């Protein structure tokens, strides 16, 4: 009897241990499934994916050459939008060069727009000189206007303009051919290669 009881006890302990292992394994897989569903599918963009349905705000401004540029100008092709001021000597020229490098990598047309963040000092002449200095003459619209005209755009793109003792937010936004904001970049994370990749994903060739 004694050996038989020992055998039964051993068998029972083995079954209990197996049940614990099975429960732990199941819990582990369920936790992984929850983490996977919470993170969602990976984005195929290099930049940050913006919320769905975020349209480029309506605007109608003049660029450095006095040409009217509106939100309708962005329709039909991908666009890169950034925020610069013409007297900047550090971040803005670098940002413009990143855009230039991306455009150089692409064969198809892409609309490039810079929105002034310093309307008190940006003029058509200073904007033209800035674009010439960074090699973007004829390749980028530098949009100018009064603070009242530009403030709605700053708010819509969540941009802090240039202030006397505080630098503006250096940011780029990529829009698709329907005029929807799709991808955002802090300027320090943008490279020509990353921008070109995401513009191709939006339909540029």
C-alpha positions, 0 to 999 in steps of 0.5 A: 500500500505504501509504495502505491500511495507514494506513486499516486502522490508523485503522479498528483504532484506532477499533474499539478506542476504541469497545470501550473506551467500550462497556466503560466505559459498561457498567461505569458502569451495572452500578455504578449497578445495584449501588448501587440494589439496595444502597439498596433501595426508599425508605421511605414513612415520614418517620421511621426504619423499624424492623427487621421483627418488632419487637413492642411488649414486654408490659407492664401498668402504671397510668397517672396516673388509676390505670387499668390499661394493657397492651400489649393496649391498643395493639392495634386502632389505631396508637399513638405511644409516648414517654418523659417525666418530669413535672418536665421543663421543656424537652424533654418538654413540647415532645415532648408538644406534637408528639404533641398537634399530630399528634393534632389533625391526625388524625380517627381514634383513636390511642393515645398513651402516655408511659412514665416515665423518672423513677420516683423523682419521677413520681407520679400527681399530677405526671403529671396536672399535666404532662398538663394543662399541655401540653393532653393531659389525657384524650388520653395515658396517662402510665405510672407504676411502679417502676424495676424495673417500668419498666426492661424497657421502657426496655431494650426501647425502647433508652432511657436513663432520667433520671439525676442528671447526665444527661438521658434519651433523648428518642425517639418510637416509632410502632406499628401496629394489630398492636402492632409497632414500625414507626417511630422518631424522635429527639424533635428530628426529630419534628414534628406534620406528620411524625408525623401523616403516618406515623400515617396510613401506619399506618392512622390517618385 
